[in-house]
């Protein structure tokens, strides 16, 4: 203890000595300056002599901004210094005695930097912010979808939008996923990806993604020549299957363009409709055609002529694509309307919000069926067909050849006729079309037959039934072109008479 006291005494004595010497230097300098002025000039400078330090000057002082002392902003300290100028010209001596401790200040700066770095890392790790990958262009270029807390009021959301140079267009609450999404317009031309990244810093925003575009999956032009007969009925062995089940009263949702409910082949088929677009569109060929593949019961015979349809208007008549938000609205409504099967004859990019909705629908017991897409053999997998919750269907022709424009992939479950298909069209007419859209509709109809035959079947059991009873095409076993092969309605309906536990082990589900 005595050593410590001696050391402290020595330190105080050294500081006092330095201060004493500094004061002496100041007195000496003042005397020298007076003598110099009496002789008619300064030492090395004319006029008023040196430019002495002072408040706000270029040299150190109690309030000088650029040098230590007095707690100045650029050199923080305890303010315990004595600063003394030497003479003028060469040989100036500046003595600085700083009794302040800068250690805590440095530690505080490091702590602030560390905290900022941690915050940036937390922002980067926040999930739910779906930045489109490079090269992806299938979205509305001046819109963004935000996932916001239900506790965030509309005025607060509008304030967030203004601060980020956005304008709120609409807000939608989704019952199935328990999420609130807002569609906003980007006002200043910034890329969607840039806007999504900038929104990650606001904790009130739970997620953001593009308003993706999904396209209907029919061929661009009808084929020049086609078999006018409904060859699909024979290929799928539907007449024999209809002797066992016709899908009586099973609810099938068709998420598509408007359906011509007045068509003679679709009389009393549509029991309820929902408009997700807000546009006064007329009946369209694609939606009407899909409805007839599933449920026609006039000149044409659908795969399940006894079903009832829920018509979801999510795609406009003037375009072949629909937005993420409109599709989500339609799916949410279909789920709340107790749809057992949902037909999705469209395809697009991977979509996080769509995946959440599909998972919620599967959780409610819905069977989800989608077209694999018409982008060709070199395309990446398209969604929703490539989603693990969905039964993906490809298309074949009258000779069991693969539709040339069909996508490929391990996620494909089965194939069904989709080339040169005779369909109902608006205004009581008929059309011939091709595409994986119509193949998916065939399988949606077969799924309805299975549910009538065995109402206890769940979605996984229906997938396995379809795959285990399919007629193998292409390479032996499951392949990337045909999946497990051509769907066989009769074999599947016959097998559906077994219990769901027996069916569940009939065949493995494909890798997704």
C-alpha positions in Angstrom: 0.0 0.0 0.0 2.9 2.4 0.8 4.4 1.8 -2.6 1.2 2.7 -4.3 0.9 5.9 -2.3 4.6 6.8 -3.1 3.9 6.3 -6.8 0.8 8.5 -6.7 2.8 11.2 -4.9 5.5 11.1 -7.6 2.9 11.3 -10.4 1.3 14.4 -8.7 4.8 16.0 -8.2 5.7 15.4 -11.9 2.5 17.0 -13.1 3.0 20.0 -10.8 6.6 20.4 -12.0 5.5 20.4 -15.7 2.8 22.9 -15.0 5.3 25.1 -13.1 7.8 25.0 -16.1 5.0 25.7 -18.5 3.9 28.8 -16.6 7.5 30.0 -16.5 7.8 29.6 -20.3 4.6 31.7 -20.7 6.0 34.5 -18.5 9.3 34.4 -20.4 7.5 34.5 -23.7 5.4 37.5 -22.7 8.5 39.4 -21.6 10.3 38.6 -24.8 7.3 39.7 -26.9 7.2 43.0 -25.0 10.9 43.6 -25.7 10.4 42.7 -29.4 7.6 45.2 -29.8 9.6 47.9 -28.1 12.3 47.3 -30.7 9.7 47.7 -33.5 8.8 44.3 -34.6 8.0 40.7 -33.7 10.4 37.7 -33.8 9.9 36.5 -37.4 6.4 38.2 -38.0 5.4 41.7 -38.7 2.4 43.7 -37.6 0.5 42.2 -34.7 3.1 39.5 -34.2 2.0 35.9 -33.9 -1.5 34.5 -34.5 -2.0 33.4 -31.0 -4.3 30.6 -30.0 -7.7 31.5 -28.8 -11.4 30.7 -29.0 -12.0 29.2 -32.4 -8.6 30.0 -33.8 -6.2 27.8 -35.8 -4.1 26.8 -32.7 -5.0 24.8 -29.6 -7.1 26.5 -27.0 -9.8 25.9 -24.5 -12.5 25.9 -27.2 -10.5 25.1 -30.4 -12.3 22.6 -32.5 -9.2 20.9 -34.0 -7.0 20.2 -31.1 -7.2 18.5 -27.6 -8.3 20.5 -24.6 -11.5 21.6 -23.0 -13.4 18.5 -24.3 -13.3 19.6 -28.0 -15.3 17.5 -30.4 -12.6 15.9 -32.4 -10.3 15.0 -29.5 -12.4 14.0 -26.6 -10.8 14.3 -23.2 -11.3 15.3 -19.6 -10.3 19.0 -20.2 -7.4 18.9 -17.8 -4.7 20.2 -20.1 -2.4 23.3 -20.1 -1.3 24.4 -23.6 1.5 26.9 -23.9 2.9 28.4 -27.1 6.6 28.9 -27.5 8.1 31.8 -29.4 7.5 32.8 -33.0 9.0 31.3 -36.1 11.3 28.2 -35.9 11.8 26.5 -32.6 8.2 26.9 -31.3 7.6 24.7 -28.3 4.1 23.6 -27.4 3.7 21.8 -24.2 0.5 19.8 -23.7 -0.4 18.2 -20.4 -3.7 16.2 -20.7 -4.9 14.8 -17.5 -8.1 13.3 -19.1 -8.7 9.6 -19.6 -9.7 8.7 -23.2 -10.0 5.0 -22.6 -13.7 4.9 -21.7 -14.5 7.0 -24.8 -12.6 4.7 -27.1 -14.4 1.7 -25.5 -17.7 3.5 -26.0 -17.0 4.0 -29.7 -16.0 0.4 -30.1 -19.3 -0.7 -28.4 -21.4 1.5 -30.7 -19.6 0.1 -33.8 -20.1 -3.5 -32.5 -23.8 -2.8 -31.8 -24.3 -1.3 -35.3 -22.6 -4.3 -36.9 -24.8 -6.7 -34.9 -27.9 -4.8 -36.0 -26.9 -5.0 -39.7 -26.3 -8.8 -39.3 -29.7 -9.2 -37.7 -31.4 -7.3 -40.5 -29.5 -9.5 -43.1 -30.8 -12.6 -41.3 -34.4 -11.6 -41.2 -36.5 -14.1 -43.0 -39.5 -13.3 -45.2 -37.7 -10.9 -47.5 -37.8 -12.5 -50.9 -35.4 -10.6 -53.2 -35.9 -11.9 -56.8 -32.8 -13.7 -58.1 -30.7 -12.2 -60.9 -32.5 -12.5 -64.2 -35.9 -13.1 -62.8 -38.4 -10.7 -64.5 -41.8 -12.4 -63.9 -43.2 -9.8 -61.6 -44.9 -6.4 -61.6 -42.0 -4.0 -62.0 -43.3 -1.1 -60.0 -45.0 -2.9 -57.1 -44.0 -4.7 -53.9 -45.9 -6.9 -51.5 -45.4 -6.3 -47.8 -46.2 -8.7 -44.9 -47.1 -6.5 -42.0 -48.2 -7.1 -38.4 -51.9 -6.9 -37.8 -51.1 -4.5 -35.0 -49.8 -2.0 -37.6 -52.6 0.5 -38.3 -53.4 1.7 -41.8 -52.3 5.3 -41.0 -49.0 3.8 -39.7 -48.6 1.7 -42.8 -49.2 4.8 -45.0 -46.6 6.6 -43.0 -44.1 3.8 -43.6 -45.0 3.9 -47.3 -44.4 7.6 -47.6 -41.0 7.4 -45.8 -40.0 4.7 -48.3 -41.3 6.6 -51.4 -44.2 4.1 -51.8 -48.0 4.4 -52.2 -50.3 1.9 -50.7 -52.7 0.4 -53.3 -54.6 -2.2 -51.2 -54.4 -4.3 -48.0 -55.6 -7.8 -47.6 -56.0 -10.0 -44.6 -55.7 -13.8 -45.2 -57.5 -16.1 -42.9 -55.7 -19.3 -43.7 -52.1 -18.0 -43.3 -53.1 -15.4 -40.7 -51.1 -12.8 -42.5 -51.8 -9.2 -43.7 -50.4 -8.3 -47.1 -50.2 -4.8 -48.5 -49.6 -4.0 -52.2 -47.6 -0.9 -52.7 -46.5 1.1 -55.8 -42.9 2.2 -56.1 -43.0 5.9 -56.9 -39.5 6.7 -58.2 -38.6 3.9 -60.5 -36.2 2.0 -58.1 -35.8 -1.7 -58.8 -38.0 -4.0 -56.8 -34.9 -5.8 -55.3 -33.5 -2.5 -54.1 -36.8 -1.6 -52.4 -37.1 -5.0 -50.7 -33.6 -4.7 -49.3 -34.2 -1.2 -47.9 -37.4 -2.3 -46.1 -35.5 -4.9 -44.1 -34.4 -2.3 -41.6 -38.0 -1.5 -40.5 -39.1 -4.0 -37.7 -42.7 -3.3 -38.4 -42.4 -4.9 -41.8 -42.3 -8.7 -41.4 -41.5 -9.5 -45.0 -41.5 -8.2 -48.5 -41.5 -9.8 -52.0 -42.3 -9.0 -55.6 -45.9 -9.2 -56.9 -45.0 -12.2 -59.1 -46.7 -13.0 -62.3 -48.0 -16.6 -63.0 -49.1 -17.6 -66.5 -51.9 -19.8 -67.8 -50.5 -23.0 -69.3 -52.1 -23.5 -72.7 -50.3 -23.5 -76.1 -50.0 -20.2 -77.9 -52.0 -21.3 -80.9 -54.4 -24.2 -81.5 -53.1 -27.1 -83.5 -53.8 -27.2 -87.2 -55.2 -30.7 -87.2 -56.7 -32.6 -84.3 -58.8 -35.7 -83.4 -62.3 -34.3 -82.9 -63.2 -37.2 -80.6 -62.6 -37.1 -76.9 -59.7 -39.5 -76.9 -58.8 -38.6 -73.3 -61.8 -40.5 -72.0 -60.5 -43.7 -73.5 -56.9 -43.1 -72.6 -57.8 -42.5 -68.9 -60.4 -45.3 -68.8 -63.0 -42.8 -67.6 -66.2 -44.4 -68.9 -65.5 -47.5 -66.8 -64.5 -45.4 -63.8 -67.8 -43.4 -64.1 -69.6 -46.7 -63.4 -68.1 -46.5 -59.9 -68.0 -42.8 -59.2 -68.6 -39.4 -60.9 -67.4 -37.1 -58.2 -70.9 -36.4 -56.9 -71.0 -33.1 -54.9 -67.2 -32.9 -54.4 -66.2 -29.3 -54.4 -63.4 -28.4 -56.9 -62.0 -24.9 -57.0 -60.8 -23.6 -60.4 -58.3 -20.7 -60.0 -58.4 -19.2 -63.5 -60.1 -16.7 -65.8 -63.9 -16.2 -65.7 -66.0 -19.2 -66.6 -69.0 -19.1 -69.0 -71.5 -20.5 -66.5 -74.3 -20.2 -69.2 -72.6 -22.8 -71.5 -74.9 -25.8 -72.0 -72.2 -28.3 -71.0 -71.7 -26.4 -67.7 -75.3 -25.9 -66.6 -75.6 -25.8 -62.8 -72.0 -26.8 -62.3 -70.7 -23.5 -60.7 -72.1 -23.2 -57.2 -70.2 -20.1 -56.1 -67.8 -17.5 -57.6 -65.2 -15.1 -56.3 -63.6 -12.2 -58.1 -60.0 -11.5 -56.9 -59.2 -9.0 -59.6 -61.9 -6.3 -59.2 -62.2 -6.2 -63.0 -65.4 -6.6 -64.9 -64.1 -9.3 -67.2 -66.1 -11.4 -69.6 -66.0 -15.2 -69.7 -62.7 -16.4 -71.1 -61.7 -19.5 -73.1 -59.1 -20.8 -70.7 -61.3 -20.8 -67.6 -64.3 -22.1 -69.5 -62.1 -24.9 -71.1 -60.7 -26.0 -67.8 -64.1 -26.2 -66.2 -65.3 -28.4 -69.1 -62.4 -30.8 -68.8 -63.4 -31.3 -65.1 -67.1 -31.1 -65.1 -68.8 -31.0 -68.5 -72.0 -33.1 -68.8 -73.5 -32.3 -72.2 -72.0 -32.8 -75.6 -68.7 -33.2 -73.8 -68.1 -35.4 -70.8 -65.7 -34.2 -68.1 -63.4 -36.4 -66.0 -65.9 -35.9 -63.0 -69.3 -34.9 -64.4 -70.9 -35.0 -60.9 -68.7 -32.4 -59.2 -69.5 -28.8 -58.2 -67.2 -26.0 -59.1 -66.0 -23.0 -57.1 -65.0 -20.4 -59.8 -62.1 -18.2 -58.8 -61.5 -15.2 -61.1 -57.8 -14.6 -60.4 -56.6 -14.0 -64.0 -57.9 -11.3 -66.3 -59.5 -11.9 -69.7 -57.1 -9.4 -71.4 -53.9 -11.1 -70.1 -52.6 -14.6 -69.7 -51.0 -13.9 -66.3 -52.2 -13.2 -62.8 -50.4 -11.6 -59.8 -49.3 -13.2 -56.6 -51.8 -11.2 -54.6 -54.8 -12.0 -56.7 -53.9 -15.7 -56.7 -53.5 -15.6 -52.9 -56.9 -14.0 -52.5 -58.5 -16.7 -54.6 -56.8 -19.5 -52.8 -57.7 -18.1 -49.4 -61.4 -17.9 -50.5 -61.3 -21.4 -51.9 -60.0 -22.7 -48.6 -62.6 -20.9 -46.6 -65.2 -22.3 -49.0 -64.2 -25.8 -48.1 -62.8 -26.8 -51.5 -61.6 -30.4 -51.4 -59.6 -30.1 -54.6 -58.0 -27.0 -56.1 -57.0 -26.9 -59.8 -54.1 -24.6 -60.6 -53.5 -24.6 -64.4 -50.9 -21.8 -64.2 -47.2 -21.6 -63.6 -44.6 -19.0 -62.5 -41.5 -18.4 -60.3 -40.9 -19.6 -56.8 -43.1 -17.5 -54.5 -42.7 -17.6 -50.7 -46.2 -16.3 -49.9 -47.8 -18.7 -52.3 -45.9 -21.6 -50.7 -47.2 -20.5 -47.2 -50.8 -20.5 -48.6 -50.4 -23.9 -50.2 -49.1 -25.3 -46.9 -52.1 -23.9 -45.1 -54.5 -25.4 -47.6 -52.8 -28.8 -47.3 -53.2 -28.4 -43.6 -56.9 -28.1 -44.1 -57.0 -31.2 -46.2 -57.2 -29.7 -49.7 -55.8 -31.7 -52.6 -53.6 -29.3 -54.7 -53.1 -30.1 -58.4 -51.1 -28.0 -60.9 -49.8 -28.0 -64.4 -46.0 -28.5 -64.7 -45.7 -25.7 -67.3 -45.2 -25.3 -71.0 -41.7 -23.8 -70.9 -39.9 -26.7 -72.4 -37.3 -29.3 -71.4 -34.6 -26.7 -70.5 -36.8 -24.7 -68.2 -36.2 -24.6 -64.4 -39.1 -26.1 -62.4 -42.1 -23.8 -62.3 -44.5 -23.2 -59.4 -46.9 -24.1 -57.9 -46.3 -27.5 -59.5 -42.8 -27.8 -58.1 -44.0 -27.1 -54.6 -43.8 -30.2 -52.4 -47.4 -29.7 -51.3 -48.7 -30.1 -54.9 -49.4 -32.9 -57.3 -47.7 -31.9 -60.6 -49.2 -33.1 -63.9 -47.6 -33.2 -67.4 -49.3 -33.6 -70.8 -49.4 -36.4 -73.4 -51.0 -36.7 -76.8 -53.2 -39.4 -78.4 -50.1 -41.6 -79.0 -48.9 -41.3 -75.4 -46.0 -39.0 -76.5 -45.0 -36.2 -74.2 -46.2 -32.7 -75.1 -43.1 -31.1 -76.6 -43.4 -27.9 -74.6 -43.9 -29.6 -71.3 -41.4 -28.9 -68.4 -39.4 -31.8 -67.0 -38.4 -32.7 -63.5 -38.4 -35.2 -60.6 -41.4 -33.4 -59.1 -43.8 -34.6 -61.8 -46.3 -37.1 -60.4 -48.3 -38.3 -63.4 -49.2 -37.6 -67.0 -52.6 -37.1 -68.6 -53.9 -36.1 -72.1 -53.3 -32.5 -72.8 -52.7 -32.2 -76.5 -55.6 -31.5 -79.0 -58.3 -31.5 -76.3 -61.9 -30.6 -77.3 -63.2 -28.0 -74.8 -66.1 -25.8 -74.1 -65.7 -22.1 -75.1 -67.6 -18.9 -74.3 -70.9 -18.2 -75.9 -71.9 -21.8 -76.2 -69.1 -22.7 -78.6 -66.2 -25.2 -78.6 -62.5 -25.1 -79.1 -59.5 -27.3 -79.5 -56.4 -26.5 -77.3 -53.2 -28.0 -76.0 -51.2 -27.5 -72.9 -50.3 -28.9 -69.5 -53.2 -26.8 -68.1 -55.7 -29.3 -69.5 -53.8 -32.4 -68.3 -53.9 -31.0 -64.8 -57.7 -30.5 -65.1 -58.1 -34.2 -66.1 -56.3 -35.3 -62.9 -58.3 -32.9 -60.7 -61.4 -34.7 -62.0 -60.0 -38.1 -61.3 -59.1 -37.0 -57.8 -62.8 -36.1 -57.3 -63.7 -39.6 -58.3 -61.4 -41.0 -55.6 -62.9 -38.8 -52.9 -66.4 -39.8 -53.8 -65.3 -43.4 -53.7 -63.5 -43.1 -50.4 -64.1 -39.8 -48.5 -61.5 -40.6 -45.9 -58.6 -40.3 -48.4 -56.2 -37.4 -47.6 -54.0 -35.6 -50.1 -51.0 -37.8 -49.6 -53.1 -40.9 -50.1 -54.5 -39.5 -53.3 -51.1 -38.7 -54.7 -49.9 -42.3 -53.9 -53.0 -43.8 -55.5 -52.6 -41.8 -58.7 -48.9 -42.8 -58.9 -49.1 -46.4 -57.9 -51.9 -47.1 -60.4 -50.5 -45.1 -63.3 -49.5 -46.9 -66.6 -45.7 -46.6 -66.9 -44.5 -44.6 -69.9 -40.9 -43.7 -71.0 -38.1 -45.1 -69.0 -39.0 -47.8 -66.5 -40.2 -46.5 -63.2 -40.6 -42.9 -62.2 -38.8 -40.5 -64.6 -38.5 -36.8 -65.2 -40.7 -36.8 -68.3 -43.8 -38.7 -67.4 -43.5 -39.0 -63.6 -45.0 -42.4 -62.7 -46.8 -42.6 -66.1 -50.3 -42.1 -67.6 -53.0 -41.7 -65.0 -55.5 -44.6 -64.9 -58.9 -43.5 -63.5 -60.4 -47.0 -63.4 -57.4 -48.5 -61.6 -57.2 -45.6 -59.1 -61.0 -45.6 -58.3 -60.9 -49.4 -57.8 -58.0 -49.1 -55.5 -59.6 -46.3 -53.6 -62.1 -48.8 -52.1 -59.2 -49.8 -49.8 -58.7 -48.1 -46.5 -56.6 -45.0 -46.4 -53.9 -46.7 -44.3 -53.5 -49.4 -46.9 -53.3 -46.9 -49.7 -50.7 -44.8 -47.9 -48.1 -47.5 -48.4 -48.9 -48.3 -52.1 -46.2 -46.1 -53.6 -43.5 -43.7 -52.5 -44.1 -39.9 -53.1 -41.6 -38.4 -55.6 -38.7 -36.3 -54.4 -39.4 -32.6 -54.5 
